[in-house]
């Protein structure tokens, strides 16, 4: 027996060693790739600066040429900083300590609200009451309302949570939260936006971090630090969990890419913000956050004179010597913006707010921050100028091909030597940088989409021409379509110019002449594709559903008079459930009682059948153990039988991981995307045309019936 154990241990050690060697080899390859990319990009930029300026051209060409080089330098510098943060990411990691139940302190939970509907607040506040904690009496939940709405006060009363009413909206969200700070006393504070629904594990996965100054890990066993082991400078100020959403964002929805791309914000929340742990410059994103009260009191509360109080708060905490840390586990899901106009206004607010905050705190130049953090904040500022860079990259080949406006003085041979290697390695490095969350292609599409809306606000804010009004992002589904035609005009103009530039540049060129023009043609076509994506995005898409369907495979029991059936859910929503049943339901019954059971929740619903479809053996709705022709897919509208069932049902729907993609589909090509978008839009147009014709036919038939009726009355 002992020999067997020894052999098993030796085998396990060898396996761990192989895994360690494989991980080390992968790290070495990544470092080598990043290093080669940096060297090639530096060589390319030096060549661009010293050898490609069109010195013999006019002043306008020279200005545009300099702007193009600056745009390239800014792009490269921000990328280099991310490369470095990626390589250093392990150095900023904190380990969640294991602490005894009595060590968990009191926590105040702030749900900030201004004008959000009560049905949105209900889901968030109700979910907060289900969060795990050793002593639930230590968790104090408050609806923080600066809208002074009686219905919100009543909602708080119904749910058994606190209600804090700010008398005015003078300082927007900052004023609301500071009022809550003054009215409460717990040492830790959790902040949630009105639409952010926490999971049951939120408190247990965030609160223990604040015990790190008092506890130490010794051979995977946590013990209290001695007085000699404690460090006065080791202070936890803020724990930020990722922003996540239970509905599709507009890039996924408008571009019919529900299964191909992750949420556009995932790159920052799941990659960039966590990489910034190594420089202690992670950003507070306003929700899903645990904050130290002592830290907030030290910096004077939430700052007033900015429209992104969250970002500035994290800056001030870091300058006060506190650690701010971004975790990788999703602990809450919210509602992403549902129309283009709201998304654009949101990004303008973020852009202006970040610049305001950096100007207010002087974080880029502050000696209170280490050099690594200041470099990170410099790149945070430069990021918002990347949209100006994107316009420069789009306009440069157009100016050359359409108007003979030379901005780069070089030959094809020089481009192949200096530009092509750096471009290829840059693309490969971007793949490693983003862990399949973001690619170079999608970065360019997103930047192209936002660029025209952000250039002027960023320029004005940099010149201290400020927007001081806080505008709450609209997340209501008030329209049937997410389009915004007005935002499409700049992209449409650029598409026309790009097409004209391509046609003019290739006209009359044959053979070797086309070869020498290949780079400019590629550049124009590359930009044109991004612009076409942006146009498709702006066109929007019909939104027939009022609530989001969330994938959920849970046990269920369907009952009716005289019978019952064991089945399972396939997806759930606020108002509906899709069930997979082992056989057909009785045709003469439409009303049912539905019980859903999970490992944590149980609810009972009144269910009204809407549709029933027979499933084939190869249906995606069937598991391997359900491969037969008897199964049915049944959809129901549902209503909880009472308030207890309603609260349980909210947890069934939202206390889970969403099925929305977390990574790019690497097999999905640009051709696949554009073909899918064109096909789906054509199908929608056909359906709209048929529906319109059907309505016209019904109206015509109705008019004929009315005429016949009137004729009969006259004759009688």
RAZIRA-V184665 format. One record per helix or strand of 3 or more residues. SS is the DSSP state (helix for helix, strand for strand). FROM is the first residue (numbers start at 1). LEN is the number of residues. If there is no record, write none. Layout:
BEGIN
SS&FROM&LEN / SS&FROM&LEN
END
This chain:
BEGIN
helix&2&50 / helix&59&29 / helix&89&4 / helix&101&3 / strand&107&7 / helix&118&11 / helix&136&3 / strand&139&7 / helix&150&10 / strand&162&4 / helix&172&12 / strand&188&6 / helix&207&5 / strand&215&4 / strand&221&4 / strand&236&5 / helix&250&5 / helix&266&14 / strand&289&4 / helix&293&6 / helix&309&11 / strand&323&4 / strand&332&3 / helix&340&22 / helix&371&33 / helix&412&23 / helix&440&23 / helix&485&22 / helix&512&5 / helix&518&22 / strand&555&6 / strand&563&10 / strand&576&6 / strand&591&7 / strand&602&13 / helix&624&3 / strand&632&9 / helix&643&12 / helix&670&46
END
